[in-house]
Amino acid sequence: MLNVVIVGYGEMFTNLIAGALDANCNIVGVFRAERIKYNPLIRKIKDMFNPSLDYNYIKSYNLHEIKAKSINSKEFKKAILKLNPDIILVGSWGERIKKEIYDLPKIATINAHPSLLPKYRGPNPYFWTIKNQEQTSGISFHLIDDNYDSGAILAQEEVKIYPSDTGKSLKERTVLTARGVVCELLKDLSEDIIIPLTQKEEKSTYYSHPCNLQLDFSKSAIENYALIRAIYPWGAAYFFNDSDCIKALPQGSEIVDNNSEFNESGTVCEIDIKNKIIGILCSDNKILRIRIENNKSCDRFFTRNYMKRELYVGQVIYD
């Protein structure tokens, strides 16, 4: 039976815990990101009155929590030396892990990265794969080394991207896939039959944090719709009407044929007050029907007493 320490946060973290339990591993310790994100008093209050999924999961399985300020701290190193794990599993982590830490376990420190490496290294591949209109993504388990997401691959599995996927739905399917893959990986590692595969650097791509979320109607409706879906639920794509920012929701947004009289990109072709939808013509002569975020700031675009900035059919939205 392998002794495992699991580090991370959110759905990837909890699914790695579940996968390790499925593989009948002994989870000797866990280290959640809230330990470094919040000061001890705030974390204690949060755990008491507004506990996270991570905290509830740890408590429900009565797992031992490692207490440290950083994964690279003396406290964490001391805890690992005492627990003496075979494997450290990492699922979503913001710190670069130092060699003196990732070399500590008997077998390896292994990261779960939500893409088909070596493509889409870096943070939030969920966003970038959808934005770039990929048809597949995946989950990769790789050895941690000195660089980001570049270590030899131990296991991979493809995850299909559907035309309606958001960052949220793709992430949900990916972390569930990760649970099954890590279960099989840990079983294989206990039998010493895994051969790491070196990543092909010539095929690698790296993307940083999501940026430039402004819709551009001089581009196609498909490109803009992909951006709306990709950034959800971490943020919202947007466009401006005068000086006001209008945020888009993926739910209720869609692409339709242009049956209007208009042919200039950026033209408002439809305003559906009841459903809070604005239809805007894009460069591919398709109308992107955008569901507007429901809040007071956006409500005024649909009221007649706000004439200065009221949207109207035939108006052209410029960047």
Disulfide bonds with the S-S distance in Angstrom:
none
